Amino acid sequence: MKKRLKEMEDEAAALREMQAKVEKEMGAVQDPAGATANQASKEEADSRSVFVGNVDYACTPEEVQQHFQSCGTVNRVTILTDKYGQPKGFAYVEFLEAEAVQEALVLNESELHGRQLKVMPKRTNVPGMKQYRPRRFNPYMGYRSRRPYVPPYFYSPYGFGKIPRFRRPMRYMPYY
C-alpha cells in the first residue's frame, strides 16, 4: 500500500512539473507585477489615443490616418467592426507622442467623407465599473404584481374555485 502511495505522489509531482513547464512556454503564467505593468502600458497607450466617432462606413484606416497626419505621427488606426465585418462607425487613433492628442482634439467637428467627426480623448476602461441599469418596462410581459405569500392551508383541499391552467383540446369530436 505504501509503495502504491509513493508511486502516486511521484506521478503527481511529475504532472505538476510538466504543467509548470507548459504554462511557462505558453506565457499563461502572469505574476501580479506583470499584470499591473500590463495595465500601466494600456493606460499609457490610451493616453496617446483618441476616439473618433461618426466615421463613414466606407472610410478606410489609411484615409483616417491621412486626416490625422497633421497632428503628429500616427502609430495605429483601429476601425471597429461587428461580427459580420461591417464597420461600426467609430475608430481609435493612436499616436506616437502624447502631445498629438491635444492637436487631434482641434479636429473635432471636421469633415471626412462628408460627415462631421467627433474627436474625444480615449478613456481607459476600468473593469468592474459597469453602471447598473434597471430593467425597462416591457408592455408584452404583462403586469406582475407583488402579492403577499399565502400559506397552502388557505387553499381548498378539493380544488374548488381554481381555474385550470391548460386544457387540452379534444382531437376528435364524437358524433352520435
VMD Tcl script that builds the backbone (N, CA, C; Angstrom):
set m [mol new atoms 528]
animate dup $m
set s [atomselect $m all]
$s set {name element resname resid chain x y z} {
  {N N MET 1 A 0.822 -1.192 0.000}
  {CA C MET 1 A 0.000 0.000 0.000}
  {C C MET 1 A 0.869 1.260 0.000}
  {N N LYS 2 A 1.923 1.252 0.851}
  {CA C LYS 2 A 2.827 2.399 0.908}
  {C C LYS 2 A 3.557 2.583 -0.422}
  {N N LYS 3 A 3.870 1.486 -1.073}
  {CA C LYS 3 A 4.551 1.554 -2.355}
  {C C LYS 3 A 3.647 2.235 -3.390}
  {N N ARG 4 A 2.375 1.872 -3.397}
  {CA C ARG 4 A 1.409 2.469 -4.341}
  {C C ARG 4 A 1.240 3.958 -4.050}
  {N N LEU 5 A 1.180 4.348 -2.782}
  {CA C LEU 5 A 1.051 5.750 -2.398}
  {C C LEU 5 A 2.272 6.541 -2.859}
  {N N LYS 6 A 3.452 5.971 -2.694}
  {CA C LYS 6 A 4.687 6.631 -3.135}
  {C C LYS 6 A 4.681 6.836 -4.651}
  {N N GLU 7 A 4.196 5.853 -5.423}
  {CA C GLU 7 A 4.111 5.967 -6.877}
  {C C GLU 7 A 3.151 7.093 -7.271}
  {N N MET 8 A 2.033 7.187 -6.585}
  {CA C MET 8 A 1.045 8.225 -6.896}
  {C C MET 8 A 1.609 9.615 -6.609}
  {N N GLU 9 A 2.334 9.770 -5.489}
  {CA C GLU 9 A 2.933 11.066 -5.150}
  {C C GLU 9 A 3.984 11.468 -6.182}
  {N N ASP 10 A 4.795 10.503 -6.629}
  {CA C ASP 10 A 5.805 10.783 -7.656}
  {C C ASP 10 A 5.144 11.199 -8.970}
  {N N GLU 11 A 4.065 10.518 -9.314}
  {CA C GLU 11 A 3.348 10.839 -10.548}
  {C C GLU 11 A 2.728 12.244 -10.473}
  {N N ALA 12 A 2.170 12.603 -9.308}
  {CA C ALA 12 A 1.587 13.937 -9.131}
  {C C ALA 12 A 2.660 15.019 -9.227}
  {N N ALA 13 A 3.826 14.763 -8.641}
  {CA C ALA 13 A 4.919 15.738 -8.712}
  {C C ALA 13 A 5.385 15.911 -10.159}
  {N N ALA 14 A 5.461 14.813 -10.914}
  {CA C ALA 14 A 5.874 14.893 -12.317}
  {C C ALA 14 A 4.838 15.674 -13.131}
  {N N LEU 15 A 3.548 15.473 -12.860}
  {CA C LEU 15 A 2.493 16.203 -13.564}
  {C C LEU 15 A 2.555 17.701 -13.268}
  {N N ARG 16 A 2.796 18.061 -11.990}
  {CA C ARG 16 A 2.902 19.477 -11.624}
  {C C ARG 16 A 4.085 20.128 -12.343}
  {N N GLU 17 A 5.192 19.395 -12.428}
  {CA C GLU 17 A 6.372 19.921 -13.110}
  {C C GLU 17 A 6.107 20.118 -14.599}
  {N N MET 18 A 5.431 19.154 -15.228}
  {CA C MET 18 A 5.103 19.284 -16.648}
  {C C MET 18 A 4.132 20.438 -16.878}
  {N N GLN 19 A 3.152 20.608 -15.985}
  {CA C GLN 19 A 2.179 21.687 -16.122}
  {C C GLN 19 A 2.872 23.047 -16.014}
  {N N ALA 20 A 3.785 23.195 -15.073}
  {CA C ALA 20 A 4.514 24.455 -14.914}
  {C C ALA 20 A 5.365 24.745 -16.147}
  {N N LYS 21 A 5.956 23.705 -16.719}
  {CA C LYS 21 A 6.778 23.888 -17.911}
  {C C LYS 21 A 5.927 24.347 -19.096}
  {N N VAL 22 A 4.756 23.738 -19.264}
  {CA C VAL 22 A 3.872 24.103 -20.373}
  {C C VAL 22 A 3.361 25.535 -20.191}
  {N N GLU 23 A 2.969 25.900 -18.973}
  {CA C GLU 23 A 2.489 27.266 -18.723}
  {C C GLU 23 A 3.581 28.293 -18.973}
  {N N LYS 24 A 4.809 27.938 -18.629}
  {CA C LYS 24 A 5.920 28.858 -18.856}
  {C C LYS 24 A 6.144 29.067 -20.348}
  {N N GLU 25 A 6.032 27.988 -21.127}
  {CA C GLU 25 A 6.209 28.098 -22.572}
  {C C GLU 25 A 5.074 28.895 -23.217}
  {N N MET 26 A 3.861 28.679 -22.749}
  {CA C MET 26 A 2.696 29.347 -23.341}
  {C C MET 26 A 2.582 30.796 -22.884}
  {N N GLY 27 A 3.257 31.145 -21.818}
  {CA C GLY 27 A 3.181 32.516 -21.318}
  {C C GLY 27 A 1.908 32.774 -20.538}
  {N N ALA 28 A 1.252 31.709 -20.084}
  {CA C ALA 28 A -0.005 31.863 -19.355}
  {C C ALA 28 A 0.231 32.299 -17.918}
  {N N VAL 29 A 1.412 32.057 -17.386}
  {CA C VAL 29 A 1.686 32.443 -16.002}
  {C C VAL 29 A 1.948 33.938 -15.971}
  {N N GLN 30 A 1.119 34.636 -15.225}
  {CA C GLN 30 A 1.300 36.080 -15.084}
  {C C GLN 30 A 1.366 36.398 -13.601}
  {N N ASP 31 A 2.467 36.918 -13.203}
  {CA C ASP 31 A 2.578 37.332 -11.815}
  {C C ASP 31 A 1.829 38.656 -11.650}
  {N N PRO 32 A 1.444 39.009 -10.425}
  {CA C PRO 32 A 0.704 40.253 -10.221}
  {C C PRO 32 A 1.480 41.490 -10.678}
  {N N ALA 33 A 2.802 41.456 -10.559}
  {CA C ALA 33 A 3.597 42.597 -11.006}
  {C C ALA 33 A 3.493 42.743 -12.520}
  {N N GLY 34 A 3.466 41.623 -13.245}
  {CA C GLY 34 A 3.313 41.668 -14.699}
  {C C GLY 34 A 1.937 42.171 -15.102}
  {N N ALA 35 A 0.909 41.814 -14.344}
  {CA C ALA 35 A -0.448 42.273 -14.647}
  {C C ALA 35 A -0.566 43.780 -14.440}
  {N N THR 36 A 0.053 44.305 -13.384}
  {CA C THR 36 A -0.004 45.747 -13.153}
  {C C THR 36 A 0.814 46.490 -14.204}
  {N N ALA 37 A 1.926 45.876 -14.642}
  {CA C ALA 37 A 2.724 46.507 -15.707}
  {C C ALA 37 A 1.927 46.523 -17.011}
  {N N ASN 38 A 1.174 45.456 -17.265}
  {CA C ASN 38 A 0.345 45.400 -18.462}
  {C C ASN 38 A -0.743 46.468 -18.405}
  {N N GLN 39 A -1.365 46.647 -17.239}
  {CA C GLN 39 A -2.408 47.674 -17.068}
  {C C GLN 39 A -1.807 49.067 -17.249}
  {N N ALA 40 A -0.598 49.265 -16.734}
  {CA C ALA 40 A 0.057 50.571 -16.872}
  {C C ALA 40 A 0.384 50.858 -18.336}
  {N N SER 41 A 0.803 49.836 -19.088}
  {CA C SER 41 A 1.093 50.059 -20.506}
  {C C SER 41 A -0.179 50.362 -21.282}
  {N N LYS 42 A -1.303 49.746 -20.900}
  {CA C LYS 42 A -2.581 50.054 -21.544}
  {C C LYS 42 A -2.982 51.502 -21.286}
  {N N GLU 43 A -2.835 51.931 -20.033}
  {CA C GLU 43 A -3.189 53.312 -19.692}
  {C C GLU 43 A -2.287 54.304 -20.431}
  {N N GLU 44 A -1.010 53.941 -20.585}
  {CA C GLU 44 A -0.089 54.824 -21.287}
  {C C GLU 44 A -0.460 54.911 -22.770}
  {N N ALA 45 A -0.845 53.782 -23.372}
  {CA C ALA 45 A -1.259 53.789 -24.775}
  {C C ALA 45 A -2.575 54.548 -24.942}
  {N N ASP 46 A -3.482 54.428 -23.964}
  {CA C ASP 46 A -4.749 55.154 -24.029}
  {C C ASP 46 A -4.542 56.655 -23.899}
  {N N SER 47 A -3.493 57.066 -23.187}
  {CA C SER 47 A -3.240 58.500 -23.044}
  {C C SER 47 A -2.721 59.106 -24.354}
  {N N ARG 48 A -2.227 58.252 -25.266}
  {CA C ARG 48 A -1.751 58.719 -26.568}
  {C C ARG 48 A -2.777 58.485 -27.669}
  {N N SER 49 A -4.022 58.126 -27.306}
  {CA C SER 49 A -5.028 57.759 -28.296}
  {C C SER 49 A -6.241 58.668 -28.216}
  {N N VAL 50 A -6.979 58.746 -29.333}
  {CA C VAL 50 A -8.230 59.494 -29.378}
  {C C VAL 50 A -9.325 58.593 -29.932}
  {N N PHE 51 A -10.566 58.882 -29.504}
  {CA C PHE 51 A -11.748 58.218 -30.027}
  {C C PHE 51 A -12.315 59.090 -31.133}
  {N N VAL 52 A -12.622 58.503 -32.269}
  {CA C VAL 52 A -13.187 59.238 -33.405}
  {C C VAL 52 A -14.553 58.635 -33.707}
  {N N GLY 53 A -15.611 59.410 -33.490}
  {CA C GLY 53 A -16.961 58.942 -33.742}
  {C C GLY 53 A -17.514 59.481 -35.038}
  {N N ASN 54 A -18.624 58.886 -35.486}
  {CA C ASN 54 A -19.328 59.290 -36.698}
  {C C ASN 54 A -18.448 59.131 -37.940}
  {N N VAL 55 A -17.667 58.042 -37.964}
  {CA C VAL 55 A -16.812 57.761 -39.119}
  {C C VAL 55 A -17.663 57.101 -40.202}
  {N N ASP 56 A -17.473 57.529 -41.441}
  {CA C ASP 56 A -18.223 56.960 -42.557}
  {C C ASP 56 A -17.912 55.470 -42.680}
  {N N TYR 57 A -18.939 54.682 -43.045}
  {CA C TYR 57 A -18.759 53.235 -43.136}
  {C C TYR 57 A -17.830 52.835 -44.281}
  {N N ALA 58 A -17.716 53.681 -45.297}
  {CA C ALA 58 A -16.842 53.368 -46.435}
  {C C ALA 58 A -15.417 53.849 -46.212}
  {N N CYS 59 A -15.132 54.458 -45.072}
  {CA C CYS 59 A -13.815 55.020 -44.786}
  {C C CYS 59 A -12.822 53.897 -44.468}
  {N N THR 60 A -11.603 54.022 -44.958}
  {CA C THR 60 A -10.557 53.041 -44.681}
  {C C THR 60 A -9.603 53.595 -43.620}
  {N N PRO 61 A -8.846 52.728 -42.957}
  {CA C PRO 61 A -7.878 53.212 -41.965}
  {C C PRO 61 A -6.831 54.159 -42.561}
  {N N GLU 62 A -6.481 53.958 -43.823}
  {CA C GLU 62 A -5.493 54.830 -44.459}
  {C C GLU 62 A -6.027 56.256 -44.600}
  {N N GLU 63 A -7.330 56.385 -44.901}
  {CA C GLU 63 A -7.926 57.710 -45.027}
  {C C GLU 63 A -8.003 58.416 -43.678}
  {N N VAL 64 A -8.319 57.662 -42.625}
  {CA C VAL 64 A -8.350 58.248 -41.279}
  {C C VAL 64 A -6.940 58.672 -40.889}
  {N N GLN 65 A -5.946 57.860 -41.224}
  {CA C GLN 65 A -4.560 58.197 -40.913}
  {C C GLN 65 A -4.146 59.471 -41.643}
  {N N GLN 66 A -4.517 59.615 -42.911}
  {CA C GLN 66 A -4.211 60.825 -43.667}
  {C C GLN 66 A -4.856 62.051 -43.026}
  {N N HIS 67 A -6.081 61.880 -42.510}
  {CA C HIS 67 A -6.814 63.005 -41.915}
  {C C HIS 67 A -6.112 63.500 -40.644}
  {N N PHE 68 A -5.562 62.565 -39.848}
  {CA C PHE 68 A -4.924 62.922 -38.576}
  {C C PHE 68 A -3.413 63.049 -38.691}
  {N N GLN 69 A -2.853 62.972 -39.894}
  {CA C GLN 69 A -1.400 63.058 -40.085}
  {C C GLN 69 A -0.852 64.422 -39.665}
  {N N SER 70 A -1.654 65.483 -39.790}
  {CA C SER 70 A -1.173 66.821 -39.449}
  {C C SER 70 A -0.960 66.993 -37.944}
  {N N CYS 71 A -1.593 66.164 -37.135}
  {CA C CYS 71 A -1.472 66.284 -35.672}
  {C C CYS 71 A -0.150 65.721 -35.166}
  {N N GLY 72 A 0.321 64.673 -35.781}
  {CA C GLY 72 A 1.547 64.012 -35.342}
  {C C GLY 72 A 1.659 62.665 -36.017}
  {N N THR 73 A 2.664 61.902 -35.617}
  {CA C THR 73 A 2.885 60.592 -36.225}
  {C C THR 73 A 1.851 59.606 -35.702}
  {N N VAL 74 A 1.100 59.018 -36.628}
  {CA C VAL 74 A 0.054 58.063 -36.261}
  {C C VAL 74 A 0.682 56.684 -36.141}
  {N N ASN 75 A 0.516 56.068 -34.974}
  {CA C ASN 75 A 1.060 54.740 -34.745}
  {C C ASN 75 A 0.118 53.667 -35.271}
  {N N ARG 76 A -1.197 53.827 -34.989}
  {CA C ARG 76 A -2.152 52.799 -35.378}
  {C C ARG 76 A -3.534 53.402 -35.496}
  {N N VAL 77 A -4.315 52.916 -36.459}
  {CA C VAL 77 A -5.721 53.293 -36.620}
  {C C VAL 77 A -6.537 52.013 -36.532}
  {N N THR 78 A -7.526 51.988 -35.631}
  {CA C THR 78 A -8.373 50.818 -35.464}
  {C C THR 78 A -9.813 51.222 -35.732}
  {N N ILE 79 A -10.396 50.673 -36.783}
  {CA C ILE 79 A -11.824 50.869 -37.064}
  {C C ILE 79 A -12.531 49.599 -36.622}
  {N N LEU 80 A -13.419 49.724 -35.633}
  {CA C LEU 80 A -14.082 48.549 -35.089}
  {C C LEU 80 A -15.179 48.063 -36.021}
  {N N THR 81 A -15.344 46.726 -36.072}
  {CA C THR 81 A -16.350 46.110 -36.927}
  {C C THR 81 A -17.224 45.180 -36.095}
  {N N ASP 82 A -18.421 44.877 -36.622}
  {CA C ASP 82 A -19.287 43.926 -35.944}
  {C C ASP 82 A -18.889 42.504 -36.335}
  {N N LYS 83 A -19.678 41.520 -35.918}
  {CA C LYS 83 A -19.296 40.134 -36.171}
  {C C LYS 83 A -19.397 39.742 -37.640}
  {N N TYR 84 A -20.047 40.568 -38.450}
  {CA C TYR 84 A -20.138 40.292 -39.880}
  {C C TYR 84 A -19.077 41.034 -40.677}
  {N N GLY 85 A -18.222 41.811 -40.024}
  {CA C GLY 85 A -17.159 42.532 -40.697}
  {C C GLY 85 A -17.556 43.921 -41.170}
  {N N GLN 86 A -18.761 44.363 -40.821}
  {CA C GLN 86 A -19.209 45.692 -41.217}
  {C C GLN 86 A -18.719 46.703 -40.190}
  {N N PRO 87 A -18.231 47.880 -40.608}
  {CA C PRO 87 A -17.738 48.879 -39.649}
  {C C PRO 87 A -18.859 49.398 -38.756}
  {N N LYS 88 A -18.507 49.693 -37.501}
  {CA C LYS 88 A -19.486 50.186 -36.536}
  {C C LYS 88 A -19.676 51.693 -36.603}
  {N N GLY 89 A -18.768 52.412 -37.235}
  {CA C GLY 89 A -18.926 53.852 -37.378}
  {C C GLY 89 A -18.066 54.657 -36.429}
  {N N PHE 90 A -17.110 54.011 -35.769}
  {CA C PHE 90 A -16.157 54.764 -34.948}
  {C C PHE 90 A -14.798 54.094 -35.011}
  {N N ALA 91 A -13.787 54.864 -34.610}
  {CA C ALA 91 A -12.414 54.377 -34.719}
  {C C ALA 91 A -11.586 54.905 -33.552}
  {N N TYR 92 A -10.425 54.307 -33.363}
  {CA C TYR 92 A -9.434 54.764 -32.390}
  {C C TYR 92 A -8.147 55.058 -33.144}
  {N N VAL 93 A -7.553 56.208 -32.847}
  {CA C VAL 93 A -6.292 56.596 -33.474}
  {C C VAL 93 A -5.246 56.721 -32.377}
  {N N GLU 94 A -4.169 55.954 -32.496}
  {CA C GLU 94 A -3.085 56.001 -31.507}
  {C C GLU 94 A -1.896 56.725 -32.125}
  {N N PHE 95 A -1.345 57.687 -31.377}
  {CA C PHE 95 A -0.195 58.464 -31.825}
  {C C PHE 95 A 1.057 57.994 -31.117}
  {N N LEU 96 A 2.222 58.359 -31.652}
  {CA C LEU 96 A 3.492 58.023 -31.009}
  {C C LEU 96 A 3.764 58.912 -29.802}
  {N N GLU 97 A 3.355 60.184 -29.863}
  {CA C GLU 97 A 3.609 61.098 -28.752}
  {C C GLU 97 A 2.276 61.579 -28.159}
  {N N ALA 98 A 2.284 61.869 -26.854}
  {CA C ALA 98 A 1.057 62.261 -26.152}
  {C C ALA 98 A 0.607 63.676 -26.519}
  {N N GLU 99 A 1.522 64.521 -26.989}
  {CA C GLU 99 A 1.160 65.902 -27.345}
  {C C GLU 99 A 0.244 65.948 -28.572}
  {N N ALA 100 A 0.299 64.920 -29.389}
  {CA C ALA 100 A -0.514 64.889 -30.605}
  {C C ALA 100 A -1.998 64.768 -30.292}
  {N N VAL 101 A -2.331 64.274 -29.098}
  {CA C VAL 101 A -3.741 64.127 -28.722}
  {C C VAL 101 A -4.401 65.500 -28.639}
  {N N GLN 102 A -3.708 66.479 -28.035}
  {CA C GLN 102 A -4.283 67.824 -27.922}
  {C C GLN 102 A -4.490 68.458 -29.291}
  {N N GLU 103 A -3.582 68.179 -30.208}
  {CA C GLU 103 A -3.735 68.718 -31.563}
  {C C GLU 103 A -4.853 67.999 -32.313}
  {N N ALA 104 A -5.065 66.722 -32.017}
  {CA C ALA 104 A -6.135 65.972 -32.677}
  {C C ALA 104 A -7.507 66.437 -32.192}
  {N N LEU 105 A -7.581 66.902 -30.943}
  {CA C LEU 105 A -8.865 67.388 -30.418}
  {C C LEU 105 A -9.323 68.643 -31.148}
  {N N VAL 106 A -8.390 69.356 -31.787}
  {CA C VAL 106 A -8.741 70.537 -32.570}
  {C C VAL 106 A -9.551 70.121 -33.801}
  {N N LEU 107 A -9.333 68.887 -34.278}
  {CA C LEU 107 A -10.050 68.397 -35.455}
  {C C LEU 107 A -11.470 67.930 -35.137}
  {N N ASN 108 A -11.970 68.194 -33.929}
  {CA C ASN 108 A -13.349 67.857 -33.599}
  {C C ASN 108 A -14.286 68.638 -34.525}
  {N N GLU 109 A -15.316 67.993 -35.023}
  {CA C GLU 109 A -16.304 68.543 -35.950}
  {C C GLU 109 A -15.707 68.870 -37.325}
  {N N SER 110 A -14.555 68.281 -37.661}
  {CA C SER 110 A -14.038 68.422 -39.022}
  {C C SER 110 A -14.735 67.374 -39.899}
  {N N GLU 111 A -14.671 67.546 -41.201}
  {CA C GLU 111 A -15.398 66.659 -42.109}
  {C C GLU 111 A -14.467 65.653 -42.760}
  {N N LEU 112 A -14.954 64.412 -42.865}
  {CA C LEU 112 A -14.273 63.343 -43.580}
  {C C LEU 112 A -15.348 62.539 -44.296}
  {N N HIS 113 A -15.279 62.463 -45.595}
  {CA C HIS 113 A -16.298 61.799 -46.424}
  {C C HIS 113 A -17.664 62.427 -46.219}
  {N N GLY 114 A -17.711 63.720 -45.988}
  {CA C GLY 114 A -18.981 64.414 -45.853}
  {C C GLY 114 A -19.660 64.237 -44.511}
  {N N ARG 115 A -18.955 63.721 -43.511}
  {CA C ARG 115 A -19.540 63.535 -42.178}
  {C C ARG 115 A -18.684 64.268 -41.151}
  {N N GLN 116 A -19.351 64.876 -40.167}
  {CA C GLN 116 A -18.629 65.581 -39.105}
  {C C GLN 116 A -18.112 64.575 -38.091}
  {N N LEU 117 A -16.804 64.582 -37.880}
  {CA C LEU 117 A -16.193 63.658 -36.925}
  {C C LEU 117 A -16.319 64.194 -35.513}
  {N N LYS 118 A -16.498 63.289 -34.567}
  {CA C LYS 118 A -16.484 63.644 -33.156}
  {C C LYS 118 A -15.194 63.073 -32.576}
  {N N VAL 119 A -14.287 63.951 -32.155}
  {CA C VAL 119 A -12.975 63.522 -31.662}
  {C C VAL 119 A -12.913 63.808 -30.160}
  {N N MET 120 A -12.638 62.771 -29.377}
  {CA C MET 120 A -12.517 62.880 -27.924}
  {C C MET 120 A -11.317 62.070 -27.465}
  {N N PRO 121 A -10.717 62.434 -26.335}
  {CA C PRO 121 A -9.623 61.587 -25.827}
  {C C PRO 121 A -10.155 60.218 -25.433}
  {N N LYS 122 A -9.386 59.193 -25.681}
  {CA C LYS 122 A -9.812 57.835 -25.359}
  {C C LYS 122 A -9.775 57.645 -23.857}
  {N N ARG 123 A -10.822 57.015 -23.334}
  {CA C ARG 123 A -10.853 56.753 -21.893}
  {C C ARG 123 A -10.439 55.318 -21.641}
  {N N THR 124 A -9.776 55.105 -20.529}
  {CA C THR 124 A -9.338 53.759 -20.164}
  {C C THR 124 A -10.500 53.034 -19.530}
  {N N ASN 125 A -10.768 51.843 -20.009}
  {CA C ASN 125 A -11.871 51.057 -19.477}
  {C C ASN 125 A -11.441 50.416 -18.167}
  {N N VAL 126 A -12.185 50.676 -17.095}
  {CA C VAL 126 A -11.870 50.118 -15.789}
  {C C VAL 126 A -12.792 48.931 -15.554}
  {N N PRO 127 A -12.254 47.715 -15.382}
  {CA C PRO 127 A -13.123 46.561 -15.183}
  {C C PRO 127 A -13.883 46.668 -13.873}
  {N N GLY 128 A -15.129 46.213 -13.902}
  {CA C GLY 128 A -15.956 46.219 -12.705}
  {C C GLY 128 A -16.646 47.536 -12.443}
  {N N MET 129 A -16.560 48.498 -13.344}
  {CA C MET 129 A -17.183 49.801 -13.123}
  {C C MET 129 A -18.435 49.969 -13.979}
  {N N LYS 130 A -19.079 48.873 -14.328}
  {CA C LYS 130 A -20.274 48.941 -15.161}
  {C C LYS 130 A -21.408 49.564 -14.361}
  {N N GLN 131 A -22.104 50.484 -14.997}
  {CA C GLN 131 A -23.218 51.153 -14.344}
  {C C GLN 131 A -24.417 50.212 -14.317}
  {N N TYR 132 A -25.167 50.230 -13.220}
  {CA C TYR 132 A -26.369 49.427 -13.123}
  {C C TYR 132 A -27.485 50.127 -13.863}
  {N N ARG 133 A -28.112 49.408 -14.782}
  {CA C ARG 133 A -29.255 49.955 -15.499}
  {C C ARG 133 A -30.467 49.090 -15.175}
  {N N PRO 134 A -31.504 49.681 -14.599}
  {CA C PRO 134 A -32.671 48.861 -14.265}
  {C C PRO 134 A -33.393 48.392 -15.516}
  {N N ARG 135 A -34.136 47.335 -15.360}
  {CA C ARG 135 A -34.869 46.764 -16.475}
  {C C ARG 135 A -35.978 47.704 -16.927}
  {N N ARG 136 A -36.117 47.858 -18.238}
  {CA C ARG 136 A -37.152 48.742 -18.768}
  {C C ARG 136 A -38.500 48.033 -18.794}
  {N N PHE 137 A -39.571 48.815 -18.843}
  {CA C PHE 137 A -40.914 48.268 -18.897}
  {C C PHE 137 A -41.157 47.631 -20.251}
  {N N ASN 138 A -41.660 46.407 -20.252}
  {CA C ASN 138 A -41.996 45.705 -21.478}
  {C C ASN 138 A -43.505 45.501 -21.504}
  {N N PRO 139 A -44.220 46.134 -22.448}
  {CA C PRO 139 A -45.677 46.004 -22.447}
  {C C PRO 139 A -46.158 44.595 -22.770}
  {N N TYR 140 A -45.307 43.747 -23.352}
  {CA C TYR 140 A -45.721 42.401 -23.711}
  {C C TYR 140 A -45.529 41.404 -22.572}
  {N N MET 141 A -44.843 41.825 -21.504}
  {CA C MET 141 A -44.596 40.920 -20.385}
  {C C MET 141 A -45.823 40.759 -19.500}
  {N N GLY 142 A -46.663 41.755 -19.457}
  {CA C GLY 142 A -47.802 41.696 -18.543}
  {C C GLY 142 A -47.403 42.309 -17.221}
  {N N TYR 143 A -48.383 42.550 -16.397}
  {CA C TYR 143 A -48.128 43.186 -15.119}
  {C C TYR 143 A -47.963 42.117 -14.059}
  {N N ARG 144 A -46.817 42.105 -13.412}
  {CA C ARG 144 A -46.579 41.159 -12.327}
  {C C ARG 144 A -46.686 41.902 -11.011}
  {N N SER 145 A -47.761 41.674 -10.327}
  {CA C SER 145 A -47.947 42.377 -9.054}
  {C C SER 145 A -47.259 41.609 -7.947}
  {N N ARG 146 A -46.898 42.324 -6.920}
  {CA C ARG 146 A -46.305 41.678 -5.749}
  {C C ARG 146 A -47.427 41.319 -4.798}
  {N N ARG 147 A -47.740 40.034 -4.736}
  {CA C ARG 147 A -48.797 39.583 -3.844}
  {C C ARG 147 A -48.163 38.989 -2.596}
  {N N PRO 148 A -48.821 39.146 -1.470}
  {CA C PRO 148 A -48.270 38.539 -0.253}
  {C C PRO 148 A -48.340 37.015 -0.330}
  {N N TYR 149 A -47.457 36.374 0.379}
  {CA C TYR 149 A -47.425 34.913 0.415}
  {C C TYR 149 A -48.637 34.389 1.164}
  {N N VAL 150 A -49.334 33.450 0.551}
  {CA C VAL 150 A -50.497 32.837 1.186}
  {C C VAL 150 A -50.138 31.394 1.470}
  {N N PRO 151 A -50.164 30.983 2.733}
  {CA C PRO 151 A -49.806 29.599 3.062}
  {C C PRO 151 A -50.783 28.611 2.428}
  {N N PRO 152 A -50.336 27.393 2.166}
  {CA C PRO 152 A -51.182 26.442 1.452}
  {C C PRO 152 A -52.424 26.007 2.215}
  {N N TYR 153 A -52.478 26.171 3.556}
  {CA C TYR 153 A -53.661 25.701 4.273}
  {C C TYR 153 A -54.862 26.607 4.043}
  {N N PHE 154 A -54.694 27.731 3.352}
  {CA C PHE 154 A -55.838 28.568 2.996}
  {C C PHE 154 A -56.506 28.097 1.710}
  {N N TYR 155 A -55.819 27.231 0.951}
  {CA C TYR 155 A -56.410 26.724 -0.277}
  {C C TYR 155 A -57.423 25.641 0.045}
  {N N SER 156 A -58.395 25.483 -0.810}
  {CA C SER 156 A -59.400 24.442 -0.634}
  {C C SER 156 A -58.782 23.090 -0.968}
  {N N PRO 157 A -58.999 22.074 -0.154}
  {CA C PRO 157 A -58.399 20.759 -0.435}
  {C C PRO 157 A -59.029 20.085 -1.650}
  {N N TYR 158 A -60.214 20.534 -2.076}
  {CA C TYR 158 A -60.912 19.879 -3.178}
  {C C TYR 158 A -60.672 20.591 -4.514}
  {N N GLY 159 A -60.002 21.723 -4.481}
  {CA C GLY 159 A -59.702 22.418 -5.709}
  {C C GLY 159 A -60.845 23.250 -6.245}
  {N N PHE 160 A -61.869 23.505 -5.407}
  {CA C PHE 160 A -62.972 24.326 -5.876}
  {C C PHE 160 A -62.511 25.765 -6.029}
  {N N GLY 161 A -62.960 26.391 -7.076}
  {CA C GLY 161 A -62.631 27.786 -7.283}
  {C C GLY 161 A -61.338 27.997 -8.039}
  {N N LYS 162 A -60.666 26.916 -8.371}
  {CA C LYS 162 A -59.413 27.063 -9.129}
  {C C LYS 162 A -59.712 26.960 -10.609}
  {N N ILE 163 A -58.985 27.714 -11.396}
  {CA C ILE 163 A -59.139 27.692 -12.842}
  {C C ILE 163 A -58.026 26.818 -13.406}
  {N N PRO 164 A -58.373 25.848 -14.262}
  {CA C PRO 164 A -57.293 25.024 -14.827}
  {C C PRO 164 A -56.388 25.862 -15.711}
  {N N ARG 165 A -55.097 25.619 -15.622}
  {CA C ARG 165 A -54.135 26.414 -16.382}
  {C C ARG 165 A -54.147 26.051 -17.859}
  {N N PHE 166 A -54.303 24.795 -18.166}
  {CA C PHE 166 A -54.237 24.372 -19.557}
  {C C PHE 166 A -55.225 23.249 -19.763}
  {N N ARG 167 A -56.028 23.376 -20.769}
  {CA C ARG 167 A -56.970 22.317 -21.090}
  {C C ARG 167 A -56.677 21.857 -22.498}
  {N N ARG 168 A -56.361 20.603 -22.636}
  {CA C ARG 168 A -56.009 20.050 -23.929}
  {C C ARG 168 A -57.257 19.912 -24.784}
  {N N PRO 169 A -57.189 20.438 -26.005}
  {CA C PRO 169 A -58.375 20.331 -26.858}
  {C C PRO 169 A -58.601 18.879 -27.274}
  {N N MET 170 A -59.857 18.562 -27.436}
  {CA C MET 170 A -60.183 17.197 -27.864}
  {C C MET 170 A -59.808 17.042 -29.330}
  {N N ARG 171 A -59.207 15.930 -29.651}
  {CA C ARG 171 A -58.738 15.723 -31.009}
  {C C ARG 171 A -59.887 15.385 -31.954}
  {N N TYR 172 A -60.679 14.465 -31.534}
  {CA C TYR 172 A -61.802 14.037 -32.364}
  {C C TYR 172 A -63.101 14.306 -31.605}
  {N N MET 173 A -64.009 14.939 -32.251}
  {CA C MET 173 A -65.297 15.213 -31.645}
  {C C MET 173 A -66.234 14.041 -31.961}
  {N N PRO 174 A -66.696 13.380 -30.952}
  {CA C PRO 174 A -67.587 12.226 -31.251}
  {C C PRO 174 A -68.963 12.721 -31.727}
  {N N TYR 175 A -69.454 12.064 -32.753}
  {CA C TYR 175 A -70.795 12.372 -33.263}
  {C C TYR 175 A -71.714 11.200 -32.973}
  {N N TYR 176 A -72.830 11.457 -32.319}
  {CA C TYR 176 A -73.771 10.390 -32.000}
  {C C TYR 176 A -75.039 10.545 -32.754}
}
mol reanalyze $m
mol bondsrecalc $m
mol representation Tube
mol addrep $m
